[in-house]
Amino acid sequence: MNPLITIAIAILVIIILSIRQINQYERGVRFTLGKFTDIMDPGWRLVFPIFQTYQKVDMRVKAVDVPDQNAITRDNVSVTVNAVIYYKVSSAEKAIIEVENFFYAISQYAQTTMRNIVGEVTLDELLTGRDRIADRIREVVDRETDPWGLKVLNVELKDIRLPENMERTIAKQAEAEREKRAVIITSEGELAASKNLSEAAKILSSSDGALHLRTLQSINDISSDQSNTVVFTIPMEILKAFTSFKKEEK
């Protein structure tokens, strides 16, 4: 066989064996003789055996489920917290060169950060300010993992579990607070009603015929009822009105 043909076939085989496919959502980190060479964009790329190696890096957004973490709040309450972190690789070169396993590294760092931040707040702050605390966790993790070529997009606290005795205590506290508001609203209503009754009594007592007209109206209202027996007390003002009529006749 012609040596040129043999060489051409050998070169063609080497080229075929060197073809590597990089998908649209990936980047390839290429090394030549152990040194970083370049970033391979999506498409077919050549990686020559023996001399070159490469690693694919998924550039899509990833979700890391942070497992349950036992932490103690600033007011010494034991809680169990878990979360989910959404992040993506911003630099494929750093994600491969600067850290051994970025997926494992960010998960571990998120766990320690979550425990530390939960320990800095009280239980009430943790329950009422979940979004604010999650944002603090995101800021810390994003700042510390930036040298690794990672970008933290969001952190969500999924669940906060309390000891049973603390749950009962919080439930009693909430019930007491609702009863307190109910008593306050009832007392405010009674106070407003008493003020209105007092004003009405003053207006009725200031006029001789006002109470008499109110009595006649009450009698009219009662007459529409189906009750068989009605006991009605005549106010003294009506008797005074009759007395005044007699005096005028004399």
RODRENLO-899439 format. One line per field, with one value per residue (C-alpha): residue number from 1; residue in one letter; x negated, y negated, z negated. Coordinates in steps of 0.25 Angstrom, whole numbers, padded with zeros to 4 digits, always signed. Layout:
N
nr	[NUM	...]
rest	[A	...]
east	[X	...]
north	[Y	...]
up	[Z	...]
END
This chain:
250
nr	[1	2	3	4	5	6	7	8	9	10	11	12	13	14	15	16	17	18	19	20	21	22	23	24	25	26	27	28	29	30	31	32	33	34	35	36	37	38	39	40	41	42	43	44	45	46	47	48	49	50	51	52	53	54	55	56	57	58	59	60	61	62	63	64	65	66	67	68	69	70	71	72	73	74	75	76	77	78	79	80	81	82	83	84	85	86	87	88	89	90	91	92	93	94	95	96	97	98	99	100	101	102	103	104	105	106	107	108	109	110	111	112	113	114	115	116	117	118	119	120	121	122	123	124	125	126	127	128	129	130	131	132	133	134	135	136	137	138	139	140	141	142	143	144	145	146	147	148	149	150	151	152	153	154	155	156	157	158	159	160	161	162	163	164	165	166	167	168	169	170	171	172	173	174	175	176	177	178	179	180	181	182	183	184	185	186	187	188	189	190	191	192	193	194	195	196	197	198	199	200	201	202	203	204	205	206	207	208	209	210	211	212	213	214	215	216	217	218	219	220	221	222	223	224	225	226	227	228	229	230	231	232	233	234	235	236	237	238	239	240	241	242	243	244	245	246	247	248	249	250]
rest	[M	N	P	L	I	T	I	A	I	A	I	L	V	I	I	I	L	S	I	R	Q	I	N	Q	Y	E	R	G	V	R	F	T	L	G	K	F	T	D	I	M	D	P	G	W	R	L	V	F	P	I	F	Q	T	Y	Q	K	V	D	M	R	V	K	A	V	D	V	P	D	Q	N	A	I	T	R	D	N	V	S	V	T	V	N	A	V	I	Y	Y	K	V	S	S	A	E	K	A	I	I	E	V	E	N	F	F	Y	A	I	S	Q	Y	A	Q	T	T	M	R	N	I	V	G	E	V	T	L	D	E	L	L	T	G	R	D	R	I	A	D	R	I	R	E	V	V	D	R	E	T	D	P	W	G	L	K	V	L	N	V	E	L	K	D	I	R	L	P	E	N	M	E	R	T	I	A	K	Q	A	E	A	E	R	E	K	R	A	V	I	I	T	S	E	G	E	L	A	A	S	K	N	L	S	E	A	A	K	I	L	S	S	S	D	G	A	L	H	L	R	T	L	Q	S	I	N	D	I	S	S	D	Q	S	N	T	V	V	F	T	I	P	M	E	I	L	K	A	F	T	S	F	K	K	E	E	K]
east	[+0000	-0005	-0011	-0004	+0009	+0006	+0002	+0015	+0023	+0016	+0018	+0032	+0034	+0027	+0036	+0049	+0044	+0041	+0055	+0063	+0077	+0080	+0095	+0102	+0103	+0089	+0075	+0062	+0049	+0038	+0024	+0011	+0000	+0007	+0008	+0021	+0022	+0036	+0051	+0058	+0071	+0083	+0081	+0071	+0057	+0044	+0037	+0024	+0022	+0010	+0006	+0020	+0031	+0044	+0055	+0070	+0077	+0092	+0095	+0110	+0117	+0115	+0123	+0116	+0125	+0119	+0122	+0128	+0119	+0120	+0118	+0120	+0125	+0120	+0131	+0126	+0138	+0134	+0139	+0138	+0136	+0135	+0134	+0131	+0121	+0122	+0108	+0101	+0087	+0082	+0068	+0065	+0050	+0051	+0061	+0051	+0038	+0041	+0049	+0049	+0064	+0072	+0086	+0081	+0074	+0085	+0095	+0085	+0083	+0098	+0100	+0090	+0095	+0110	+0106	+0098	+0108	+0120	+0111	+0111	+0126	+0137	+0148	+0158	+0149	+0147	+0162	+0166	+0154	+0151	+0149	+0139	+0131	+0131	+0126	+0115	+0111	+0111	+0102	+0092	+0091	+0090	+0079	+0071	+0073	+0070	+0055	+0060	+0067	+0081	+0093	+0104	+0117	+0127	+0128	+0142	+0144	+0153	+0157	+0155	+0158	+0159	+0159	+0173	+0173	+0169	+0180	+0191	+0185	+0186	+0200	+0205	+0198	+0206	+0219	+0216	+0213	+0226	+0234	+0228	+0231	+0246	+0247	+0241	+0251	+0263	+0259	+0257	+0271	+0277	+0271	+0276	+0290	+0290	+0285	+0297	+0307	+0302	+0303	+0317	+0322	+0317	+0324	+0337	+0336	+0334	+0348	+0361	+0368	+0356	+0357	+0372	+0371	+0360	+0370	+0381	+0371	+0367	+0382	+0384	+0372	+0377	+0391	+0386	+0381	+0389	+0387	+0400	+0396	+0388	+0383	+0380	+0375	+0379	+0368	+0369	+0368	+0381	+0388	+0381	+0387	+0401	+0398	+0394	+0407	+0415	+0408	+0410	+0425	+0427]
north	[+0000	-0014	-0020	-0033	-0026	-0019	-0032	-0039	-0028	-0028	-0044	-0042	-0031	-0040	-0052	-0043	-0038	-0053	-0058	-0062	-0068	-0079	-0081	-0095	-0095	-0091	-0097	-0089	-0092	-0087	-0084	-0081	-0074	-0076	-0091	-0099	-0103	-0109	-0107	-0099	-0105	-0096	-0088	-0078	-0080	-0073	-0067	-0059	-0047	-0046	-0061	-0067	-0064	-0072	-0072	-0076	-0086	-0088	-0102	-0101	-0105	-0094	-0092	-0087	-0081	-0085	-0074	-0076	-0084	-0085	-0099	-0107	-0121	-0133	-0131	-0116	-0109	-0097	-0096	-0088	-0095	-0091	-0099	-0098	-0106	-0110	-0113	-0112	-0112	-0126	-0122	-0107	-0109	-0113	-0102	-0092	-0098	-0105	-0094	-0079	-0076	-0089	-0082	-0076	-0088	-0098	-0088	-0087	-0102	-0105	-0095	-0102	-0116	-0113	-0108	-0120	-0130	-0123	-0124	-0139	-0141	-0139	-0129	-0140	-0146	-0133	-0130	-0144	-0147	-0135	-0143	-0152	-0141	-0133	-0145	-0147	-0132	-0135	-0147	-0140	-0127	-0135	-0144	-0132	-0123	-0134	-0130	-0116	-0122	-0120	-0129	-0127	-0131	-0129	-0122	-0117	-0112	-0100	-0096	-0100	-0090	-0092	-0083	-0078	-0085	-0098	-0096	-0095	-0107	-0115	-0110	-0115	-0128	-0130	-0126	-0136	-0147	-0144	-0144	-0157	-0164	-0159	-0164	-0178	-0179	-0175	-0185	-0196	-0192	-0193	-0206	-0212	-0207	-0213	-0226	-0226	-0222	-0233	-0243	-0238	-0239	-0253	-0257	-0250	-0256	-0270	-0271	-0268	-0262	-0254	-0242	-0242	-0240	-0229	-0222	-0223	-0217	-0206	-0202	-0203	-0193	-0183	-0183	-0177	-0165	-0152	-0151	-0149	-0157	-0170	-0176	-0191	-0201	-0215	-0225	-0236	-0246	-0242	-0244	-0258	-0261	-0258	-0267	-0278	-0277	-0278	-0290	-0297	-0294	-0300]
up	[+0000	+0003	-0009	-0007	-0007	-0020	-0026	-0022	-0027	-0040	-0041	-0038	-0049	-0059	-0055	-0056	-0070	-0074	-0071	-0083	-0084	-0093	-0095	-0095	-0110	-0112	-0112	-0110	-0118	-0110	-0115	-0107	-0114	-0127	-0125	-0123	-0108	-0105	-0107	-0096	-0091	-0087	-0075	-0070	-0075	-0074	-0086	-0082	-0090	-0099	-0098	-0101	-0111	-0114	-0124	-0121	-0130	-0130	-0130	-0133	-0146	-0157	-0170	-0182	-0193	-0206	-0216	-0230	-0239	-0254	-0259	-0271	-0270	-0278	-0289	-0291	-0283	-0275	-0261	-0249	-0236	-0221	-0209	-0194	-0186	-0172	-0165	-0152	-0147	-0143	-0139	-0134	-0136	-0151	-0154	-0149	-0153	-0166	-0173	-0173	-0173	-0172	-0174	-0187	-0191	-0190	-0197	-0209	-0210	-0209	-0221	-0230	-0226	-0229	-0243	-0245	-0241	-0248	-0261	-0259	-0260	-0270	-0267	-0264	-0254	-0248	-0246	-0242	-0233	-0225	-0212	-0219	-0225	-0212	-0205	-0215	-0213	-0198	-0199	-0208	-0199	-0186	-0192	-0196	-0184	-0174	-0173	-0169	-0157	-0163	-0163	-0174	-0168	-0180	-0193	-0198	-0213	-0210	-0225	-0239	-0249	-0264	-0276	-0280	-0293	-0286	-0276	-0287	-0294	-0281	-0279	-0293	-0291	-0277	-0284	-0296	-0286	-0278	-0291	-0295	-0282	-0283	-0297	-0293	-0281	-0290	-0300	-0290	-0284	-0298	-0301	-0288	-0291	-0305	-0300	-0290	-0300	-0309	-0298	-0295	-0309	-0310	-0298	-0302	-0316	-0311	-0304	-0311	-0299	-0294	-0303	-0302	-0286	-0288	-0297	-0287	-0276	-0285	-0287	-0272	-0270	-0281	-0275	-0262	-0271	-0272	-0287	-0295	-0307	-0308	-0321	-0319	-0330	-0328	-0330	-0340	-0329	-0324	-0337	-0338	-0325	-0329	-0342	-0334	-0325	-0338	-0343	-0329	-0330	-0344]
END
